[in-house]
């Protein structure tokens, strides 16, 4: 089947394939609080917005100070499409960065980048304060600082309903446990990629939180502090961003060109796969039935982590046929034809 035939219905509207990974909306828009609308305050907030964006896209706290970004730091307007003030409280400067010029600037600086397609995170968040203990649920007022923090750090956060059954499960011992069995069972209904468990406590007017994150068979954990619930929520989301980003970033000059074959394709899956492979410069090469071949740039581990977001499964490559023996007319010892140099190849299926 020719590739053009496979895509002839591309003009039709696409129905998104149900996958767990999410495309982060507003990834290139940053909101920074300000105390006034003076030029000095705006310039300072713009610098903070640039730092926030670079950290959001790289997960590297040192990236914003890269020498390759010196010109951008001196004049951030080079990569800004628009900005404006939104009334509060708190009042914020809203900065919209241009995705194309921003990505070009970061890649020229040699920085690794994390694409907009990121693992969905289900957050089990328990607040203990002087007013009592409460599990944060979707739609509650207490969810607002969590959602703002997740957006600020570029993470697709989901929250549970926090019904009675879930409140029985999301207890402080379960949230602080290194065994995620109880939370994973309660999380199945939400179809998220990762499970985040946070126990936040108010002590002496300050907040501190212990957190655990499970993505597949990998675990991360830590503790943070903050002046209030919003600050501690931002600290947790920042830590999660910094732990997850290295698994998915594509570093310029450090990637390997590879061929990726995926089985079980259809039009909806083609659209999903294209979004997943955007950070790796995925280019379709050919289609044979329900198999598609992509040329990509990225490490094997990064590609495996990215494809796991759509629950693709790696399969063994088909055995390579034996090379033919070349006949020799003068009766000397036959020689085996030299093997061509092959591009490394990964094989996955839906």
Secondary structure, DSSP 8 states (H G I E B T S, - for coil): --HHHHTTTTTS-------S-EE-TTTTEEEEE-S---HHHHHHHHHHHHHHHHHHHH--TTGGG-GGGHHHHH-GGGGEEEEEEE--SS-EEEEEE-HHHHHHHHHHTT--B--SEE--EEEEEEEEETTEEEE--TTSGGGHHHHHHHHHTT--EEE----HHHHHHS-HHHHH-S--HHHHHHHGGG--SEEEEEEEEEETTEEEEEEEEEETTEEEEEEEEESSHHHHHHHHHHHHHHHHHHHH-B-TTS--EEEEEEES--HHHHHHHHHHTGGGT-EEEEEETTEEEEEEES-HHHHHHHHHTTT-EE----------EE--TTS---EE--------EEEEE-
